[in-house]
Amino acid sequence: MSTVLITGTNRGIGLGLAKAYAQQSNNTVILGLRNVDSMPDIDVGQGVKLVKVKIDSGDIESAKKAMEELKSQGISKIDLVIANAAIGDCFGALKEVDLGSFEEHWRINVLAPLALYQACVPLMPEGSKFVWMSSGASIIDRVPDKLDAGYGITKSSMNYLGRYAHFEEPSIISFSLSPGWVQTDMGDRGARWSGMEKAPITVDESVAGIVKVIGEATKDNYSGLHMRYNGTQSKW
């Protein structure tokens, strides 16, 4: 039996991941939500327990409070954490990026996952996994063609956290994972910025790949790297 914590599960990739792990028998799936009442009903497999907990990426103390609440409910370990919650509205040329928006993206996409990591590590046993949900926008070695630098810079910073954690915590498997350009609110918004109607990858396709990569991840193969949902290694 595994205990899985996923943030941002009320929609998009987070919701898809929650549905996927809730179908794996005997899992305890912790749904990290800014608003616990926003979670839609999902089907569960045999022996699966769903736990809702408030984790607000805009409040860096909320992750620590959430761990205390979980412990009070008898949850003493977490085998998998997927830091999925993020925002992605900071588009435009660097010379035009709103600095207030950029700062908000840094707090939500970098500081909040770090706070989550710090809160979860004491509950993570040897061999557990912490996945930092990244983006192709984070890749420095590419031609900047989508006006997404404001968002991508924050995801690039988060990649560094995932790599650093790999070396700092030998007992924990830690890596960043790009889900692909997915048909979510965020993904389709970016697609429209690029003149497309919608992103090219469905949520189901992305989630199936993500679950497979996470399941295959070990300290010796994916940990410390930037992986993609299809099992290939991404550039930094």
C-alpha positions in Angstrom: 0.0 0.0 0.0 1.4 3.4 -1.0 0.5 6.9 0.2 0.5 9.5 -2.6 0.3 13.2 -2.2 -0.6 15.4 -5.2 -1.1 19.1 -5.2 -3.5 21.0 -7.5 -5.9 18.0 -8.0 -9.1 19.9 -8.7 -8.4 20.2 -12.5 -6.1 19.5 -15.4 -3.1 17.2 -15.0 -3.5 17.1 -11.2 -7.1 15.8 -11.5 -5.9 13.3 -14.1 -3.2 12.1 -11.7 -5.6 11.9 -8.8 -7.9 9.7 -10.9 -5.1 7.5 -12.0 -3.6 6.8 -8.5 -7.1 6.4 -7.0 -7.6 3.4 -9.4 -4.5 1.6 -8.0 -5.7 -0.7 -5.3 -5.1 0.1 -1.6 -3.5 3.5 -2.2 -4.1 6.4 0.2 -4.3 9.4 -2.1 -3.9 12.8 -0.5 -5.5 15.6 -2.5 -3.7 18.9 -1.9 -6.1 21.7 -2.6 -6.2 25.4 -2.1 -10.0 25.0 -1.6 -10.9 21.5 -0.3 -14.5 22.0 -1.5 -13.3 22.5 -5.1 -12.4 18.8 -5.6 -14.8 17.0 -8.0 -15.9 13.4 -7.1 -13.7 10.7 -8.6 -14.0 6.9 -8.8 -11.7 4.9 -6.5 -10.3 1.3 -6.7 -10.5 -1.4 -4.1 -9.2 -0.3 -0.7 -8.4 3.2 -1.8 -8.7 6.0 0.7 -9.0 9.6 -0.4 -7.9 12.4 1.9 -8.4 16.1 1.2 -6.1 18.6 2.8 -5.6 22.3 2.4 -2.3 23.2 0.7 -2.4 26.7 -0.7 0.6 27.6 -2.8 0.1 31.2 -2.0 0.6 30.5 1.7 4.0 28.9 2.4 3.0 27.8 5.9 0.1 25.7 4.6 2.2 22.7 3.6 3.6 22.5 7.1 0.1 22.8 8.6 -1.1 20.1 6.2 1.5 17.6 7.4 0.4 18.2 11.0 -3.2 17.6 10.0 -2.3 14.4 8.2 -0.3 13.1 11.2 -3.3 13.7 13.4 -5.3 11.5 11.1 -2.8 8.7 11.5 -0.8 9.2 8.2 2.8 8.8 9.2 4.5 8.4 5.9 4.3 9.6 2.3 5.7 7.4 -0.5 5.2 9.7 -3.4 4.8 13.5 -3.6 3.9 15.2 -6.9 4.3 18.9 -6.7 1.9 19.7 -9.4 0.2 23.0 -8.4 1.4 25.9 -10.5 0.3 29.0 -12.4 1.2 30.0 -15.9 -0.1 33.4 -16.9 3.2 35.3 -17.2 3.6 35.6 -21.0 5.1 38.3 -23.2 8.5 39.6 -24.1 10.9 40.1 -21.2 10.9 43.9 -21.7 7.1 43.8 -21.2 6.7 41.2 -18.4 4.7 42.6 -15.4 7.1 42.4 -12.5 4.3 41.8 -10.0 3.1 38.8 -12.0 6.6 37.5 -12.3 7.0 37.7 -8.5 3.7 35.9 -8.0 4.8 33.1 -10.4 8.1 32.7 -8.5 6.3 32.4 -5.2 3.8 29.8 -6.6 6.1 27.9 -8.9 9.3 27.9 -6.9 8.9 28.9 -3.3 5.7 26.9 -2.7 7.2 23.6 -4.0 10.3 24.1 -1.9 8.0 24.7 1.2 6.2 21.5 0.3 9.4 19.6 0.0 10.6 20.8 3.4 7.3 19.8 5.0 7.2 16.4 3.4 10.8 15.1 3.8 10.4 14.2 7.5 7.6 11.8 6.5 9.3 10.3 3.4 10.9 6.8 4.0 13.9 5.4 2.1 13.0 4.9 -1.6 10.2 7.4 -1.6 9.8 9.8 -4.6 9.4 13.6 -4.9 8.4 14.7 -8.3 8.7 18.4 -9.3 6.2 19.0 -12.2 8.1 21.0 -14.7 7.5 22.2 -18.3 9.2 22.4 -21.7 9.1 26.1 -21.1 11.9 25.6 -18.6 14.5 24.5 -21.1 17.3 27.1 -21.4 18.8 25.3 -24.5 16.1 26.3 -26.9 15.1 29.1 -29.2 12.7 31.4 -27.2 9.8 31.2 -29.6 6.7 31.2 -27.4 7.0 34.4 -25.3 6.8 32.2 -22.1 10.1 33.2 -20.4 8.3 34.7 -17.4 6.7 31.3 -16.7 9.6 29.3 -18.0 12.2 31.0 -15.7 10.3 29.9 -12.6 10.1 26.3 -13.9 13.8 26.3 -14.7 14.4 27.3 -11.0 12.3 24.5 -9.8 14.3 22.0 -12.0 17.3 23.1 -10.0 15.5 22.3 -6.7 14.8 18.8 -8.0 18.4 18.1 -9.0 19.8 19.6 -5.8 17.4 17.5 -3.7 18.7 14.3 -5.5 22.2 14.9 -4.2 21.2 16.2 -0.8 18.9 13.4 0.1 20.4 10.0 -0.9 17.4 8.1 0.3 14.8 10.0 -1.8 14.3 9.8 -5.5 13.9 13.3 -6.8 13.5 14.6 -10.3 11.7 17.2 -12.4 9.1 15.9 -14.9 7.7 17.7 -18.0 4.2 16.6 -18.8 4.3 17.7 -22.4 2.2 20.5 -23.9 -1.2 19.4 -22.5 -4.8 20.3 -23.2 -5.4 22.1 -19.9 -6.4 25.6 -19.2 -2.8 26.6 -18.9 -1.6 24.6 -21.9 -4.3 25.8 -24.2 -3.7 29.4 -23.1 -0.1 29.0 -24.1 -1.2 27.5 -27.4 -3.3 30.5 -28.2 -0.3 32.7 -27.5 1.4 30.7 -30.2 -1.5 31.0 -32.7 -2.8 27.5 -32.1 -6.3 26.5 -31.1 -5.2 24.1 -28.4 -2.2 22.1 -27.1 -1.3 18.9 -28.9 -1.4 16.4 -26.1 -4.4 15.1 -24.2 -4.6 14.9 -20.4 -5.1 11.1 -20.6 -2.0 10.7 -22.8 0.2 12.8 -20.5 -1.1 11.2 -17.3 -0.5 7.7 -18.6 3.1 8.6 -19.4 3.7 10.4 -16.1 2.5 7.5 -14.0 4.7 5.1 -16.0 7.8 7.2 -15.6 7.2 7.7 -11.9 6.7 4.0 -11.5 9.9 3.2 -13.3 12.0 5.8 -11.5 14.9 4.7 -9.3 17.8 6.5 -7.7 20.0 5.2 -10.5 18.0 6.0 -13.6 15.8 9.2 -13.4 16.7 10.8 -10.1 18.5 14.1 -10.4 17.4 14.5 -14.1 14.8 16.4 -16.0 12.5 13.7 -17.5 9.6 13.9 -20.0 6.2 12.1 -19.8 7.3 9.8 -22.6 10.3 8.4 -20.7 12.9 10.5 -22.5 15.4 12.8 -20.8 14.7 16.5 -21.4 17.3 19.2 -21.8 17.9 21.6 -18.9 
